[in-house]
């Protein structure tokens, strides 16, 4: 699967960009917030990506960071939310705002996105409420957020794979980062976070 593109911004549209990677142009669908981070035509850029394949379509989605990609994946697992609706939500709300909306049960905030009615917004908030604290997005009381797409997010994922609950993993990694500092490697974070999660 294509997980990341690093190249030159070749062209942009309302909800897409073409990234030239070594002479190959990748058409990537993006939220307006991600498009705004790409810079000018001809400049170097990096996108985290997700490849969606259906019976009659293959679509590459692009994100400014790992947090946005994780929220996109969560959103598209909710019944009634396809890639277009998920991108509309991520265009209307930052990952921090989305995290707050889900954790706080604020369906009205999610309903600000184009194509999202009150019923669908309520379903999104209800289904993602328990997962909001474990994903990077924005700091809020009682919720631990880890840096998106970096060693912190990878360490949280590693702890989850070992059987720790998302909130426990996020809290342990955040504590490990506080102890080791911003530049800590993924391996060091996992080692310290494991002790904290187990203790």
C-alpha positions as semicolon CSV with decimal commas, in nm:
position;residue;x (nm);y (nm);z (nm)
1;X;0,000;0,000;0,000
2;X;0,115;0,356;-0,068
3;X;0,162;0,510;0,278
4;X;0,343;0,835;0,200
5;X;0,435;1,051;-0,098
6;X;0,733;1,286;-0,105
7;X;0,765;1,490;-0,420
8;X;0,681;1,819;-0,590
9;X;0,338;1,981;-0,603
10;X;0,243;1,973;-0,971
11;X;-0,120;2,087;-0,978
12;X;-0,417;2,145;-0,744
13;X;-0,796;2,156;-0,764
14;X;-1,087;2,209;-0,526
15;X;-1,035;1,878;-0,344
16;X;-0,729;1,722;-0,506
17;X;-0,362;1,767;-0,582
18;X;-0,115;1,604;-0,822
19;X;0,217;1,517;-0,660
20;X;0,509;1,452;-0,895
21;X;0,726;1,177;-0,749
22;X;1,030;1,105;-0,972
23;X;0,833;1,187;-1,287
24;X;0,514;1,000;-1,189
25;X;0,210;1,217;-1,111
26;X;-0,011;1,088;-0,828
27;X;-0,367;1,226;-0,813
28;X;-0,447;1,258;-0,443
29;X;-0,782;1,364;-0,294
30;X;-0,739;1,590;0,009
31;X;-0,928;1,799;0,262
32;X;-0,911;2,177;0,216
33;X;-0,699;2,198;0,533
34;X;-0,440;1,959;0,385
35;X;-0,439;2,141;0,049
36;X;-0,363;2,464;0,236
37;X;-0,047;2,309;0,385
38;X;0,104;2,197;0,054
39;X;0,255;2,529;-0,049
40;X;0,297;2,664;-0,402
41;X;0,312;2,477;-0,733
42;X;0,665;2,351;-0,788
43;X;0,750;2,328;-0,418
44;X;0,851;2,010;-0,238
45;X;0,578;1,851;-0,028
46;X;0,498;1,542;0,175
47;X;0,161;1,370;0,209
48;X;0,057;1,076;0,425
49;X;-0,174;0,862;0,214
50;X;-0,445;0,598;0,227
51;X;-0,540;0,386;-0,075
52;X;-0,908;0,294;-0,106
53;X;-1,006;0,025;-0,354
54;X;-1,365;-0,062;-0,449
55;X;-1,520;-0,266;-0,729
56;X;-1,517;0,022;-0,976
57;X;-1,277;0,276;-0,832
58;X;-0,931;0,318;-0,686
59;X;-0,871;0,638;-0,494
60;X;-0,562;0,777;-0,323
61;X;-0,635;1,005;-0,027
62;X;-0,375;1,248;0,108
63;X;-0,329;1,396;0,455
64;X;-0,105;1,662;0,608
65;X;-0,014;1,436;0,899
66;X;-0,070;1,097;1,053
67;X;-0,342;1,227;1,286
68;X;-0,563;1,336;0,999
69;X;-0,515;1,000;0,828
70;X;-0,609;0,809;1,145
71;X;-0,924;1,016;1,188
72;X;-1,012;0,960;0,821
73;X;-0,984;0,583;0,871
74;X;-1,201;0,600;1,184
75;X;-1,463;0,813;1,012
76;X;-1,491;0,584;0,710
77;X;-1,564;0,288;0,939
78;X;-1,885;0,460;1,049
79;X;-2,185;0,345;0,847
80;X;-2,288;0,612;0,597
81;X;-1,949;0,785;0,589
82;X;-1,757;0,742;0,264
83;X;-1,431;0,906;0,167
84;X;-1,602;1,222;0,036
85;X;-1,798;1,279;0,357
86;X;-1,490;1,204;0,570
87;X;-1,287;1,462;0,375
88;X;-1,571;1,714;0,410
89;X;-1,562;1,665;0,788
90;X;-1,183;1,702;0,794
91;X;-1,218;2,016;0,580
92;X;-1,464;2,170;0,828
93;X;-1,292;2,063;1,150
94;X;-0,932;2,027;1,259
95;X;-0,838;1,692;1,415
96;X;-0,837;1,867;1,754
97;X;-1,190;2,000;1,704
98;X;-1,308;1,661;1,581
99;X;-1,157;1,493;1,885
100;X;-1,329;1,741;2,118
101;X;-1,662;1,699;1,937
102;X;-1,652;1,319;1,965
103;X;-1,527;1,309;2,323
104;X;-1,783;1,570;2,430
105;X;-2,075;1,427;2,231
106;X;-2,109;1,749;2,029
107;X;-2,292;1,630;1,717
108;X;-2,377;1,989;1,616
109;X;-2,008;2,063;1,563
110;X;-1,969;1,762;1,331
111;X;-2,287;1,860;1,146
112;X;-2,112;2,181;1,031
113;X;-1,947;1,975;0,756
114;X;-2,104;1,970;0,408
115;X;-2,324;1,666;0,352
116;X;-2,348;1,573;0,720
117;X;-2,697;1,587;0,867
118;X;-2,788;1,574;1,238
119;X;-2,861;1,199;1,229
120;X;-2,526;1,107;1,071
121;X;-2,340;1,351;1,297
122;X;-2,500;1,184;1,599
123;X;-2,396;0,839;1,476
124;X;-2,036;0,956;1,419
125;X;-2,010;1,108;1,767
126;X;-2,165;0,802;1,936
127;X;-1,945;0,550;1,754
128;X;-1,620;0,744;1,796
129;X;-1,669;0,876;2,149
130;X;-1,470;0,595;2,313
131;X;-1,188;0,621;2,059
132;X;-1,147;1,000;2,071
133;X;-0,907;0,998;2,366
134;X;-0,664;0,757;2,205
135;X;-0,608;0,944;1,882
136;X;-0,385;1,244;1,826
137;X;-0,572;1,565;1,765
138;X;-0,589;1,825;2,035
139;X;-0,528;1,846;2,407
140;X;-0,840;1,848;2,623
141;X;-0,913;1,775;2,989
142;X;-0,879;1,407;3,069
143;X;-0,765;1,316;2,721
144;X;-0,406;1,241;2,631
145;X;-0,295;1,325;2,278
146;X;0,031;1,208;2,126
147;X;0,220;1,373;1,837
148;X;0,074;1,274;1,502
149;X;0,262;1,054;1,265
150;X;0,584;1,055;1,468
151;X;0,754;0,821;1,713
152;X;0,481;0,891;1,971
153;X;0,196;0,775;1,746
154;X;0,397;0,468;1,640
155;X;0,469;0,384;2,003
156;X;0,098;0,409;2,093
157;X;0,019;0,174;1,805
158;X;0,285;-0,071;1,924
159;X;0,139;-0,079;2,276
160;X;-0,211;-0,131;2,138
161;X;-0,080;-0,428;1,935
162;X;0,052;-0,572;2,263
163;X;-0,300;-0,564;2,405
164;X;-0,312;-0,234;2,594
165;X;-0,631;-0,028;2,564
166;X;-0,592;0,284;2,342
167;X;-0,638;0,532;2,627
168;X;-0,388;0,343;2,848
169;X;-0,134;0,327;2,562
170;X;-0,172;0,699;2,482
171;X;-0,133;0,796;2,849
172;X;0,177;0,578;2,895
173;X;0,346;0,711;2,581
174;X;0,266;1,071;2,677
175;X;0,424;1,010;3,019
176;X;0,728;0,851;2,851
177;X;0,764;1,152;2,623
178;X;0,748;1,384;2,920
179;X;1,031;1,188;3,082
180;X;1,251;1,135;2,773
181;X;1,188;1,460;2,585
182;X;1,060;1,548;2,237
183;X;1,340;1,382;2,040
184;X;1,304;1,037;2,196
185;X;1,317;0,742;1,956
186;X;1,024;0,506;1,908
187;X;1,217;0,221;2,073
188;X;1,295;0,425;2,385
189;X;0,937;0,547;2,408
190;X;0,801;0,192;2,386
191;X;1,047;0,066;2,650
192;X;0,958;0,339;2,904
193;X;0,586;0,341;2,817
194;X;0,563;-0,035;2,872
195;X;0,691;0,007;3,228
196;X;0,442;0,287;3,293
197;X;0,147;0,101;3,136
198;X;0,226;-0,216;3,330
199;X;0,284;-0,032;3,653
